[in-house]
């Protein structure tokens, strides 16, 4: 347990200082494997989770809108083997000319890493007046956020934009 904490702490510090990329494994390739050099130090870059946005739809019924968003959270084998604690949530945004408008957030969920990934769905229910943030049509999008609670690393992915007329 002490080694895991030390590795996670060192990796978090290195990632925050920008010294290493956040996508490779914490240990070096075994001696004799392709790309390894005998006697070299291990690669200390953080293993990285990722988010794959799925469907994103908006349906209107009178003055009410139901906006749904799915995404798959993917984890590295290192994160799965060490069962790092994660939190995930989704946000709804409207694209603006000068800056984007925040329209809401789902409840934060605790997530346990799985080698097969974790699929999550979000549903936002908004009225036309809540979505109508500027003149003319609106372009909305969703953002998925995943945070590794042990390292502090945050991953984000956004959907394509959908044109709506509230």
Legacy VTK file of the C-alpha trace (Angstrom):
# vtk DataFile Version 3.0
C-alpha trace
ASCII
DATASET POLYDATA
POINTS 166 float
0.000 0.000 0.000
2.877 2.369 0.802
4.427 1.745 -2.636
1.115 2.459 -4.360
0.773 5.770 -2.520
4.352 6.713 -3.316
3.921 5.880 -7.008
0.623 7.747 -7.224
2.060 10.783 -5.434
5.163 10.892 -7.624
3.118 10.461 -10.782
0.686 13.210 -9.742
3.533 15.649 -9.039
5.187 14.877 -12.369
1.890 15.266 -14.264
1.067 18.568 -12.553
4.465 20.020 -13.361
4.106 18.980 -16.979
7.306 16.958 -16.877
5.827 13.798 -18.357
3.091 12.825 -20.773
-0.064 11.410 -19.180
-0.542 8.317 -21.275
2.054 5.628 -20.672
2.557 2.983 -17.989
4.398 3.561 -14.745
6.867 0.736 -15.322
9.316 0.249 -18.156
8.967 -2.524 -20.714
10.596 -5.776 -19.576
14.180 -6.330 -20.644
14.354 -7.888 -24.085
10.979 -6.570 -25.243
10.601 -4.277 -28.215
11.533 -0.725 -27.331
13.246 -1.534 -24.039
16.837 -0.833 -23.192
18.430 -2.987 -20.506
19.312 -0.980 -17.427
17.154 2.051 -18.230
14.958 3.706 -15.620
11.219 3.070 -15.710
8.949 5.472 -17.561
7.209 7.458 -14.814
4.373 8.842 -16.916
0.873 8.404 -15.561
-1.346 5.681 -16.962
-4.332 7.485 -18.341
-8.033 6.903 -18.345
-10.021 8.214 -21.290
-13.596 9.102 -22.177
-15.398 8.092 -25.350
-18.522 10.204 -25.981
-21.491 8.190 -27.228
-24.950 9.328 -28.244
-26.121 12.901 -27.663
-29.750 13.745 -28.457
-32.273 16.490 -27.726
-36.040 15.997 -27.949
-38.662 18.687 -27.521
-42.179 18.161 -26.144
-44.021 21.477 -26.025
-41.901 23.859 -23.975
-39.849 21.078 -22.389
-36.650 19.443 -23.586
-35.096 16.088 -22.727
-31.410 15.917 -23.551
-29.610 12.601 -23.213
-25.913 11.851 -23.301
-23.982 8.597 -23.007
-20.263 8.044 -22.620
-17.863 5.223 -21.907
-15.114 5.633 -19.348
-11.999 3.628 -20.218
-9.244 2.781 -17.750
-5.646 1.615 -18.045
-4.695 -1.782 -16.639
-2.659 0.029 -13.969
-5.748 1.954 -12.802
-7.855 -1.226 -12.819
-5.257 -3.334 -10.991
-4.799 -0.688 -8.291
-8.512 0.223 -8.130
-7.917 3.959 -8.055
-11.039 5.833 -6.909
-12.677 8.005 -9.584
-15.574 10.441 -9.739
-17.533 11.222 -12.897
-20.171 13.710 -13.968
-21.644 15.298 -17.083
-22.313 18.946 -17.862
-24.608 20.632 -20.381
-23.374 23.748 -22.203
-24.633 26.185 -24.837
-22.073 27.577 -27.260
-21.993 31.381 -27.208
-20.268 34.007 -29.315
-17.953 35.296 -26.591
-18.164 32.506 -24.025
-20.196 29.350 -23.495
-23.149 29.224 -21.108
-23.280 26.561 -18.392
-26.739 24.929 -18.362
-26.374 22.254 -15.689
-24.509 19.326 -14.213
-25.427 15.789 -13.195
-24.834 14.457 -9.722
-21.221 13.390 -9.127
-20.897 9.580 -9.139
-18.178 7.437 -7.612
-16.704 5.068 -10.198
-14.575 1.953 -9.806
-12.248 1.214 -12.741
-13.151 -1.799 -14.871
-11.121 -3.426 -17.636
-14.237 -3.493 -19.831
-14.929 0.210 -19.279
-17.901 1.845 -17.598
-20.823 3.197 -19.626
-22.750 6.071 -18.071
-25.888 7.907 -19.178
-27.087 11.382 -18.286
-30.485 12.982 -18.783
-31.014 16.729 -18.606
-34.556 18.116 -18.480
-34.781 21.796 -19.333
-37.484 24.218 -20.387
-37.226 26.229 -23.597
-36.640 29.384 -21.552
-33.680 27.764 -19.742
-32.089 26.804 -23.068
-32.781 30.126 -24.804
-29.619 32.035 -23.847
-29.172 34.244 -26.950
-31.011 35.482 -30.036
-31.732 32.874 -32.702
-31.021 29.166 -32.476
-28.877 27.562 -29.840
-26.006 25.124 -30.177
-25.748 22.829 -27.182
-23.155 20.241 -26.254
-22.325 17.969 -23.332
-19.042 17.601 -21.530
-17.988 14.439 -19.677
-15.586 14.776 -16.763
-13.666 12.001 -14.984
-11.404 12.686 -12.000
-8.879 10.297 -10.452
-9.223 11.057 -6.726
-5.851 9.543 -5.853
-3.735 11.517 -8.348
-5.997 14.519 -8.958
-5.793 13.957 -12.709
-8.893 15.206 -14.595
-10.029 13.906 -18.003
-12.637 15.644 -20.195
-14.365 14.987 -23.493
-17.056 16.946 -25.314
-19.769 15.883 -27.727
-20.559 17.342 -31.097
-22.811 20.398 -31.008
-26.541 20.102 -31.713
-28.530 22.982 -33.179
-31.884 23.499 -31.399
-34.609 26.166 -31.544
-36.163 26.543 -28.084
LINES 1 167
166 0 1 2 3 4 5 6 7 8 9 10 11 12 13 14 15 16 17 18 19 20 21 22 23 24 25 26 27 28 29 30 31 32 33 34 35 36 37 38 39 40 41 42 43 44 45 46 47 48 49 50 51 52 53 54 55 56 57 58 59 60 61 62 63 64 65 66 67 68 69 70 71 72 73 74 75 76 77 78 79 80 81 82 83 84 85 86 87 88 89 90 91 92 93 94 95 96 97 98 99 100 101 102 103 104 105 106 107 108 109 110 111 112 113 114 115 116 117 118 119 120 121 122 123 124 125 126 127 128 129 130 131 132 133 134 135 136 137 138 139 140 141 142 143 144 145 146 147 148 149 150 151 152 153 154 155 156 157 158 159 160 161 162 163 164 165
